[in-house]
Amino acid sequence: MPLENHEPPVVPGSSSCFVTVDGIRIHYREVDGPDDAIPAIFTHGGGPGSTGWSNFRLSAGAVSARRRCYFIDFPQFGQSDMVPIGGPVFSWQAARLLQFMDALGIDKAHLINQSFGGCVAIRLAADRPERVASLTLIGSQPVAGGILSPLPLFSKHARNIMHDYFVADGGPSLDKMRALIARLEYHDDARVTEDNVRLRYEASINPGFRALLQTPGAFGEWENLVPVFPRVQAPTLIFWGLHDWFGGVDVPMLMLNQFADARLHVIGRAAHHLQSECPDEFNAHLRAFLERL
């Protein structure tokens, strides 16, 4: 594996599109690619301003060379509708993702997922295995607690992440977004780019999201997916950054043990958003995984 190139990959052009499912308007970006291969759908994390495009645009060129790519904004994120979620959150979002695929005529897809999006994809893969060609997971924590130790995500230190960004000290700003990405998502602060900060900040200032923050129960219920792990049959590639603030390698090891067909790649110099921090290494492993399939 060559040393990481510190020049970011070239980002191809993309089309901004909307589709309505179950009365909910969902935004996505599409990058053209060959239609003779199973397409890829990219899903994002749950942090402020996360979108499919902001999380995965540095992988768009590598993956679209072989297949059409879709970068979705889940409801409550980006330019999608800011609607309240009722019931278990991953099941709710997985139902919308399935409706998104139906609306676009996507019979089966490779699902490439950051953190929160990976939990949604696991739920879909367990419930509708015939629709999922493969899973790629980055930093996903689909559990109620850590296996060997408590998850920092559920600690008192994580309790105020959203409040501190959206409410405290005047609300969202570029400086607060830059600090949040460096502190929680990257290992090397120098790899945080102004383009990434800008995209995340712009997606975070949707006034509809501020309204959701004031709505009790708007974000649904946390969902423990451990009981469905043995039902995940899709070939799975799990990525983990050694310095991931949100938890240790015990959770991906449990998935590796209980999924039907999984492999794990740990990057020692990366944290939670390793596809943005180490795009060359991530893209090379992802492309090799997809091409083997």
Order of alpha helices (4+ residues) and beta strands (2+ residues): beta-beta-beta-alpha-alpha-beta-beta-alpha-beta-alpha-beta-alpha-alpha-alpha-alpha-beta-beta-alpha-beta-alpha-alpha
